[in-house]
């Protein structure tokens, strides 16, 4: 990890840069995939699955028999863990339901708002080297609470043409209606436009590699919504002399093992803590099955020494981390000043991995600085708000002059006439 001591504010922008990739041809590549899937549907999906996943599939949809078989292959202990996570995620997200009462904005003018579930949603679950069944819960359970009418899930198959049993079991627990063995840019395209087998959805959720992210961005230009722009995962730990170096090292490594393009940042006010944490990273790294991946991520990860907590807060808000762990003496006070972060973890006994799995909050969060403007996935992500209004004759009379004057001054005479004609009939 690169160590940077007392950087000037003018250096922050450069220091806080995320790992960059050459994406000059990225949109061209995924654009070709989009065109192919739109033109050839399921045939293109099968061709791409053979090309990218190395397996030839006749049926793209997971069958009920496969789901039943998967349920039998998940260990009881893991089922219990998934149930605890499901229960906590459900409890946290169901509490986000809100009623909006009718408001009388002026005498006789009544306005209200109604939350309506997005009817059709698509969930994307990456395959890769680890089965992300926890993400199935994070995306599926809020959709279930929102009562979306159609919840479909796409995930790439393994070399045997199967989906990991825990992923299928989590999908059943989370209320997913249909599951398809399709991954990558082709899966996003299929959900965005529909094929013979995969239904078109109205909004697409889920993480993925650079190709998945680019495809989500492209299809969002043509009528389908996406949850958020997303990139490689990241964590920042803010620590003072009260932080436990063993805990901090494990938090930095837990993010680094996600992928070679992940980033771990330590912002600390304690110079003596740095060597202790680096020593712990070396010790713990050697015990990790994914240590080679973590090593690559640590190459572009950083330790930043700052003069005080105020500067630590400022640099944190400038970075806008996906995950922020505050391991300081007065962490609740510090947290009050955080305005840019995806999800915040407070105190030495609150690891980021709790939010990844079972505390109840959602782990699908804005990365790459998007936490300055985006929220993580929540119940509202699956809802749309429709406003209603009802105006009595008295109410229209009360606001008519304002409407007419504003409409005429914008040069929109028909708008003004829509009011005048009604006044003549009142």
N, C-alpha and C positions, 0 to 999 in steps of 0.2 A: 504494500500500500504506500502511496505517495504521502509524505508528511509535509504539511505546509504550516508554517508558524507565523501568526500575526499578519495575515495578508491585508493590504490596503483595500478599501471598498472598491476602488477602481479595478481591482483584480478579480473581484468576486464572479463576474460574469464568465470569465475564462475558466476560473477554477471549478465552477459549478456545472460545467458542460457535461452532458451525458455522453456515453460512448457513441460514436458516430459510425454509420455504415454507408457504403457507397450504394445509393439507391437510384442512380442515374437512369438505369434501365428497368427499375422495379415496376413502375406503372405500365410500361410497355409489355413486360412479361405477363403480369396479371391481367392486363387488358386482353391479351391473346387467349388466356384461359376463359375469361368472361365471354368472349365472342364464340368460342368453341361450344361452351355449355349452353348458351342461348340458342345456338343453331342446331345442336345435335342432342341436347337433353341427356337422357340416361346413358346413351351410348358413349358420350363424351365423359360422363362420370366414371363409367367402367374403364375406359381407356386411361384416364388419369390415375385411377386407383391402381391399375396394373403398373403404370409408369412410375408413380411416386411411392406407392406402398408395397409394390412387389407381389400383389395378390390379384387373381382373377375372380371376380364375383358375378354370379348370375343374379342373385337377389340382393338389392341394396338395403332393404329394410330388415331390421332385427325382428325375429319372430317371437311369438309368445313362448314357444318352447325354449328358445335360447335364453330368454329372461328367466324362465323357471329354472333352467339348468344353472345359470349364473347364481341365482339365489341359493342354490344348494352348495355352491362352491365357495361362498363367502363364509369365513369363520365366524362362529357365534360372538366372539369377543369384538370383532370388527363391526358386526351388526349392532352390537350394543353401543359402540362408540359413535357409529353413524346415527343411531337413534338419539343419543344425547345431543349431538350436533344439530340434528333436525329439530329437536324440541326447542333448543335455545335460539336457533335461527328463526323458527316460526314465531316464538314469543316476542323477539325483538322487532321483527318486521310487521307482525300483525298489530303491534302497538302504534305503528305509523299511520293507521287508518284514522282519518279525521272527517268530521262532519262540518259542513259549511252552511251556516244558517242564512235564511233570507234576510236581506238588508233593505230597508227603505231609505234610499239615498236622498230622495226629496219626497214631500207629501204626494202619495199616489204613484210613486216610481219604485218598483220592487225588483231587486236583482239578487240572483243567487248562482251558485256554482255547483256542478255535479261531477263527481269522479266516475269515470267509466273505464273499464279495463280495455287495453288494447286486445283486440280479438285474437290475432294470430301472432305468435312470437317464435323466433328461432334461437336456439341456444347452440353455441359452438364450444366444444370441449376438445382441446388439443390432445394428441396422442403422445408422440415422442417417447422419451425414455422413462416417463413416470405417468401412471394413470391418475389424472386429476379428478377423481371422483368427488373431492370436496367442492370443486367448482360446480359440479352438477347440482349439489345441494344449494349453493349460493345463488344460482340462477333460477333453478326450478321452483324452489319453495316460495319466493316472492310472487312468481307467476301464478302459482297455485292459490296463494292467499288472495291475489287480485282477481282470481276467477277468469283468467284468460281462457277463451274457448278452445284454442288449439295451441298446444305447446309441443314443438318438434325439436329434436336434438340431432346434431350431426357430429360424428367423431370418427377419426380414421381407424380402420381395422389393423390388426397385427398381421404378421406373415401367414398366419393360419386362417385369415379371414374372420377372426373373432374380435369382439370388444371385451376389454378387461371385465371380469365378473363384478368387481366392486363398482365400476362405472354403471353397469346395467342395473345393479341392485339400488344404487343411489338414485338413478333415474326413476325407478319404480316408486321409491320412497318419496321422491320430490314431485310426483304427480305428472311426469312427462307422458304425453300421449303416444308419440311415435318416435322411433329412434332409427337413424340411418348410418350405415357404414361408409361415410364419405368424409374426407378431410380436406384441409387446405383451402386455397382460393376457389376451387371448384365447389366446395360445400357452401361457402358464403354465396356464391353466384346462384346455386340451386335454390337456396332459401329465398334469395332476393327476387328471383324471376319465376321460379317453379320449373319442374320438369314433369315427365309422365308419372313419376313416382313421388317425388318430393314436393309438397305443397308450398306455394308462395306465402311468405309471411309479411307482416307489416313492420316489424322491428327485429333487429338481430343483436344478440348479446354474446359476449364471451371474449376471452383473450386468444392470442395466437402469435405466430411469428410475423416477420415483416411482410410476408406475402398475404397472410390473412388480414393484417391491419390495413395494407394498401387496398385490398379488395373491398373491405368494409367502407373505406373512404370513397372509393369509386362508385359503389352501388348506392351510397347515400345521396349521390347527386341525381338519382333517377327514381325517386319515389319511395324508397325504403329507408326507415330510420335506423340508426345504430346507437348503442349505449353510450359510447365515448371513443375518442381517439385513444389508442393505448400503445405502449411500447414495452421494452424490457422492464422487468420488475426492479424495484429499488427500495432501500431503507436508509434512513438517517437515524443515528443514535446521538442524542444530545446528552452529554455527561459532565458532571463535576466530580470533585474528589470523593463524594459519597457513593459513586457508582461502583458496582462490583465488576472487576475486570473479567472474571470468568463469564458472567452473564453477558457483558457487552460483546466479548469475542464470539460467543455462541450466536448472538443476534446478528452480528455482521456476517458470520459464516452461513447462517440459515438463509440469508438472502443470496449470498454468493453462489450457493449450490443450486439455485434455480436454473442458471444458465450462464454461459460465458459472457453474455452481453449484459448481465445484471450489474448493479452498482451498489456498493455499500459505502456510506459516508459516516464518519465520526466527527462530530463537532464538540470540542471539549475546552473547558477552562483550566484543566489540570494537566500540566506538562508531565508530572510524575506518573500519571495514569497511562500515558501513551505506551511506555516501554512494557508495563504490566500487561496491557491488552495485546500488544504485538507478540509477547511471549506466549500468551494463552492461545492466540490464533495459530501459532506454529504447533503447539501441543495438540489442540483440538482438530486441526486440519488433517493431521496424519491419520486420524481415526475415522475419517469420513469416506464412505464408499464413492462419493462423487467428488473426491478431492481435486482431481485434475480440472474438472469444470470450475470448482470454486477458486482454484489458483488463477485461472484465466480471468475470472471476474475481479479478483483482488488486484490484478495488474492495473486496472483503471478505476480502482476505488481509492478513497482519500481519507486522511486524518487531518483535520484542520484545528489548529490551536488558536483560540481567541482570548481576548483580555478579560471578558466578563460575560455574565449571563445575558445582558442586554445586547451585546454584539452577537452572541449565539442565537438569540431570538431573531435578530435582524437577518442574519445570513440564512437561517432556516426558512424564513418567509420568502427570501429571495430564491431559494432552491425549490420550495414547494414539493416536498417529498411525497411519494405515494404512501409510505409508512413512516411514521415518526415515533421513536421511543424516547421518552423524556426520563432520564435517570439522574435526577438532580434532587437536592435537598427540598426545595419548595416547588415540587413539580406541578401542583395544582395552580399555584400563582403563575408559574411559567406558562402553563397551558392556556391561561386566559389571554395571553398575548399572541398565540398562534392563530394566524388567519389563513395560511396557505398550507394545507396538508390533506391527504386523502383519508387517513385514519391515524389516530393518535393513541399511544399506549403509555400509561402513566405509572411511574414508579418501578422499582427494581424487581418486583414480582409479577410484572405484566409483560410477558414476551409477545412479540409480534406474531409468533406461531399460534397463539391463542385465537387471534382474530382470523387467522388462515383457516382454522378448523372448527372450533366448538364454542367460542364465547357467545356467539350470536350475531355479531356485526358482520357485514358483508365484506368479502375480500376482493371483490371486483372493483378496482379503484383506478383513478386517473394517474397516469405516469407522465414522465417526460416534461414536467412542469405544468401539465394541464390542471393540476389541483388548484391553480390560481383562479380557474373559472368553472371547473366541472366538479360535480359531486360523484361519489361512488354509487354503485347500483343500490337502489333502495326500492321500497314499495311503489313510490311515485314513478319510478322508471317504467313500470308496467301499466301505468294509468295515463289517461288524458283527461284534461279538465274542460268541460263544456259549460259555458255561461248561459244563463237564461235571464229574461227580463219580461215583466208584465207592467204595462202602464195604463192607469185608469184615465178617463177623460180629464179629471182634475189634474192628474199628474202630467199629462201631455200639455195642458194649458200652462202649467207652472214652468216647464222648461222649454216651451216652444220658441220664445224670443231668442234664447241663447242658441238653439239649434239653427234657426233661420239665419241669424246674423253670421254665425260661423260658416255655414254652408255657402251663403252668398259671397262672403269675403274670400272663400276658396274657389269661387267661380263655379260652384256645383249647384245650379238652379233647381234641378230635379230633386235634389235632397231637400231643399227648402220647400218645394211644392208638396212633397210627401207629407210634410207637417201641415202646411196651410190647408190642403184639401181635407184633412181630417178635422181641423178646427172649424171648418165651415159646416161640418156634419155633427159637431158636438152640441 
